[in-house]
């Protein structure tokens, strides 16, 4: 069944109907994710997620055996791919190849939000084999 999650954000909050906020907790303070499209919505092929990093926060510095596509929607920050750091801002897109070490870092002045699309977990396993994840300091 097709589904629409309407944007309902007000007063600077980015929220959507029926899309719960998940906090990464103490391991990754200031980082949250909302999963728009996934198996919970009837998708068998992909996941569309919105990550938001508070000013100065960063995602894991990690690599995994599947690719993802990213679209910056809010604020500005940096993407670290291997040993290179690139400034990114609203409208920029990033393709992270499978097994590339990467990290997203928010700027100091405003929240940094981006959409991230990946294959559904079961499809990732079918295409790439058992999932791997390595997190670096």
C-alpha positions in Angstrom: 0.0 0.0 0.0 1.3 3.4 -0.9 1.8 5.9 1.9 2.4 9.6 2.4 4.2 11.1 5.5 3.3 14.8 5.6 5.8 17.3 6.9 4.4 18.9 10.1 7.5 20.6 11.4 6.9 24.0 13.1 9.2 26.5 14.9 12.4 25.0 13.4 11.5 21.4 14.2 11.6 18.9 11.3 8.9 16.3 11.9 6.6 14.2 9.8 3.2 12.5 10.5 3.6 8.9 11.6 7.4 8.9 11.5 8.9 8.4 15.0 12.2 10.0 16.1 14.9 7.6 17.2 17.8 8.9 19.2 21.3 7.3 19.0 21.7 7.9 22.8 24.9 8.3 24.7 27.0 6.5 22.1 26.3 9.3 19.6 24.8 12.4 21.3 23.0 14.9 19.2 22.2 12.4 16.4 18.7 11.2 15.5 17.1 9.4 12.7 13.6 9.1 11.2 12.8 6.2 8.9 10.3 7.4 6.3 10.1 4.4 4.0 11.0 0.9 5.1 9.4 -2.5 5.6 7.1 -0.9 8.3 5.6 1.1 5.4 5.4 -1.9 3.0 8.6 -1.3 1.1 10.5 -4.5 0.2 13.3 -2.8 -1.7 14.6 0.4 0.0 14.8 2.5 3.1 14.6 6.3 3.1 15.8 7.9 6.3 16.3 11.4 7.6 19.3 11.9 9.9 19.7 15.1 11.9 22.8 16.1 13.7 22.8 18.9 16.2 25.5 21.6 15.9 28.9 20.0 16.4 27.6 16.5 16.4 28.8 13.7 14.1 27.7 10.3 12.9 29.9 7.2 13.3 33.1 7.1 11.4 32.3 3.7 9.8 32.3 1.5 6.8 29.9 -1.2 5.7 29.5 -3.4 2.7 26.6 -1.6 1.1 26.3 1.8 -0.7 24.0 4.7 0.1 22.9 7.9 -1.5 22.6 11.1 0.6 20.8 14.5 -0.1 21.6 17.4 2.2 18.3 19.1 3.2 19.1 21.3 6.2 22.1 23.3 7.3 25.7 22.7 6.3 28.5 20.5 7.5 31.2 18.1 6.4 31.4 14.6 5.0 34.6 12.7 5.6 35.3 9.9 3.1 38.5 8.0 3.9 41.1 10.8 4.6 39.3 13.6 2.7 36.9 16.1 4.2 34.4 18.0 2.0 32.2 20.9 3.0 28.6 20.2 2.1 25.4 22.2 2.2 21.7 22.2 1.3 21.1 20.5 -2.1 24.4 18.7 -2.3 24.3 15.0 -2.9 26.8 12.3 -1.9 27.2 8.8 -3.1 29.0 6.6 -0.5 30.4 3.5 -2.2 30.3 0.1 -0.4 33.3 -0.2 2.0 34.2 3.5 1.9 35.0 4.7 5.4 32.8 7.8 6.0 31.4 10.2 8.5 29.0 13.2 8.6 29.8 16.2 10.8 27.5 19.1 11.6 28.7 22.7 11.5 28.8 24.6 14.7 25.9 27.0 14.1 22.8 25.0 13.1 21.3 21.5 12.8 22.5 19.5 9.8 19.9 17.2 8.2 20.1 14.8 5.3 18.1 12.1 3.6 19.9 8.8 3.2 18.6 6.0 0.9 19.8 2.4 1.2 18.6 -1.0 -0.1 16.3 -2.8 2.3 18.3 -4.9 4.8 17.2 -8.2 3.3 18.0 -7.0 -0.2 21.4 -5.7 1.0 22.2 -9.2 2.2 21.0 -10.8 -1.0 23.1 -8.4 -3.1 26.2 -7.9 -0.9 26.2 -11.0 1.3 26.1 -10.8 5.1 26.3 -7.3 6.4 29.5 -6.0 7.8 30.0 -2.9 9.9 33.2 -1.5 11.3 33.2 1.7 13.5 36.4 3.6 13.9 37.4 6.3 16.4 
